[in-house]
Amino acid sequence: MNAQNGYDIEDLKPGMTASIAKTINYADIVLFAGVSTDNNPVHINEEYAKTTMFGGRIAHGMLTSTLISAVLGNRLPGPGCIYMGQTLKFKAPVHPGDTVTATVTVKEVILEKKRVIMETVCTIGGKVVIDGEATLMCTSKND
């Protein structure tokens, strides 16, 4: 592990995994709308959202995906890593009150470039709501 207590590239192995869970609430959605300026009424207007196929307000997809960033930056690889890229596929909506679990798994370690490819997924009760892949630059014991 590095000085910030994250994993160095040399410590990472395919199959390593870490997760974080959070219950998304109305305040999270409103605050994210304010920060992002994404005020789509499906996120912030219950009366409008009831008329959509979702039957009520849903969380921003990008709000949900930030849980992936939390796992990558805080747990695996953790502090010191740099997020370089992410693909995301939004599979199902997240409603206020849903508990989302974000899980990352080491898919590939590219030691010579200090890069790691991670599988990323967000689930609610085992149902996939987001999946994708992240690329990160990691610290090295040789730096």
C-alpha positions as CSV (number, residue, x, y, z in Angstrom):
1,M,0.0,0.0,0.0
2,N,1.1,3.6,-0.6
3,A,1.6,6.4,1.8
4,Q,-2.1,7.5,1.5
5,N,-3.1,3.8,2.2
6,G,-4.2,3.0,-1.3
7,Y,-2.9,0.0,-3.3
8,D,0.2,0.4,-5.4
9,I,0.0,-1.2,-8.9
10,E,2.3,-4.0,-7.7
11,D,-0.3,-5.0,-5.0
12,L,-3.2,-5.4,-7.5
13,K,-4.3,-8.8,-8.8
14,P,-7.2,-9.7,-11.1
15,G,-10.3,-10.7,-9.1
16,M,-9.7,-8.2,-6.2
17,T,-12.9,-6.5,-5.3
18,A,-14.4,-3.8,-3.1
19,S,-17.9,-2.3,-2.6
20,I,-19.7,0.6,-1.0
21,A,-23.5,0.9,-0.4
22,K,-25.7,4.0,0.0
23,T,-29.4,4.7,0.2
24,I,-30.3,7.4,-2.3
25,N,-32.7,9.9,-0.8
26,Y,-34.6,13.0,-2.1
27,A,-31.9,15.4,-0.6
28,D,-29.2,13.6,-2.6
29,I,-31.2,14.1,-5.8
30,V,-31.9,17.8,-5.1
31,L,-28.3,18.5,-4.1
32,F,-27.0,16.7,-7.2
33,A,-29.4,18.7,-9.4
34,G,-28.0,21.9,-7.9
35,V,-24.4,21.0,-8.3
36,S,-24.8,19.6,-11.8
37,T,-27.5,22.0,-13.0
38,D,-29.4,19.0,-14.4
39,N,-32.9,20.0,-13.4
40,N,-34.7,17.5,-15.6
41,P,-38.2,17.3,-14.0
42,V,-38.0,13.5,-13.9
43,H,-35.5,14.1,-11.1
44,I,-37.0,17.0,-9.2
45,N,-40.7,17.3,-9.9
46,E,-42.8,14.5,-8.4
47,E,-46.0,15.5,-10.2
48,Y,-44.3,15.5,-13.6
49,A,-42.3,12.3,-12.8
50,K,-45.6,10.4,-12.0
51,T,-46.6,10.9,-15.6
52,T,-43.5,9.2,-16.9
53,M,-42.8,5.5,-17.4
54,F,-41.0,5.6,-14.1
55,G,-44.1,6.5,-12.1
56,G,-42.2,8.9,-9.9
57,R,-38.9,10.7,-9.4
58,I,-35.7,8.9,-10.2
59,A,-32.1,9.6,-9.3
60,H,-29.7,11.0,-12.0
61,G,-27.8,8.2,-13.6
62,M,-24.6,10.2,-13.0
63,L,-25.4,10.6,-9.3
64,T,-25.7,6.8,-8.9
65,S,-22.4,6.4,-10.9
66,T,-20.5,8.6,-8.4
67,L,-20.6,5.6,-6.0
68,I,-18.2,3.9,-8.4
69,S,-15.9,6.8,-8.0
70,A,-16.2,6.6,-4.2
71,V,-15.1,2.9,-4.3
72,L,-12.2,3.6,-6.7
73,G,-10.9,6.6,-4.8
74,N,-11.4,5.3,-1.3
75,R,-11.1,1.6,-1.3
76,L,-9.7,-0.1,-4.5
77,P,-7.2,1.0,-5.7
78,G,-7.9,3.8,-3.2
79,P,-6.1,7.0,-2.4
80,G,-3.4,8.1,-4.8
81,C,-5.0,6.6,-7.9
82,I,-6.1,8.8,-10.8
83,Y,-9.4,8.1,-12.6
84,M,-8.7,8.1,-16.4
85,G,-11.8,6.8,-18.0
86,Q,-15.2,5.1,-17.5
87,T,-17.8,3.5,-19.6
88,L,-21.3,3.3,-18.2
89,K,-24.5,1.4,-19.3
90,F,-27.6,2.5,-17.5
91,K,-29.8,-0.6,-17.1
92,A,-32.5,0.4,-14.7
93,P,-33.8,3.4,-12.7
94,V,-32.8,4.3,-9.1
95,H,-35.7,5.6,-7.0
96,P,-35.4,7.6,-3.8
97,G,-35.1,5.1,-1.0
98,D,-33.2,2.5,-3.0
99,T,-30.0,1.2,-1.6
100,V,-27.3,1.0,-4.3
101,T,-24.2,-1.1,-3.9
102,A,-21.3,-0.1,-6.1
103,T,-18.7,-2.9,-6.7
104,V,-15.4,-2.7,-8.5
105,T,-13.3,-5.7,-9.5
106,V,-9.8,-5.7,-10.9
107,K,-10.0,-7.1,-14.4
108,E,-6.5,-6.4,-15.8
109,V,-3.3,-5.0,-14.4
110,I,-0.9,-3.3,-16.8
111,L,2.2,-3.1,-14.6
112,E,4.5,-1.3,-17.1
113,K,2.0,1.5,-17.6
114,K,0.9,1.6,-14.0
115,R,-2.7,1.1,-15.2
116,V,-5.5,-1.0,-14.0
117,I,-8.8,-1.9,-15.7
118,M,-11.7,-2.4,-13.4
119,E,-15.1,-3.9,-14.0
120,T,-17.7,-1.6,-12.4
121,V,-21.3,-2.4,-11.4
122,C,-24.1,-0.8,-9.4
123,T,-26.9,-3.0,-8.1
124,I,-30.0,-2.8,-6.1
125,G,-30.8,-6.0,-4.3
126,G,-28.8,-7.9,-6.8
127,K,-30.4,-6.3,-9.9
128,V,-27.8,-4.4,-12.1
129,V,-28.7,-0.8,-12.6
130,I,-25.3,0.4,-14.0
131,D,-22.4,-1.6,-15.4
132,G,-19.2,-0.5,-17.1
133,E,-15.4,-0.4,-17.0
134,A,-12.9,2.0,-15.5
135,T,-9.3,2.7,-16.3
136,L,-7.1,4.1,-13.6
137,M,-3.5,5.2,-13.2
138,C,-2.0,3.8,-10.0
139,T,0.9,4.7,-7.7
140,S,4.0,2.4,-7.8
141,K,6.4,1.3,-5.1
142,N,9.1,2.2,-7.6
143,D,8.2,6.0,-7.6
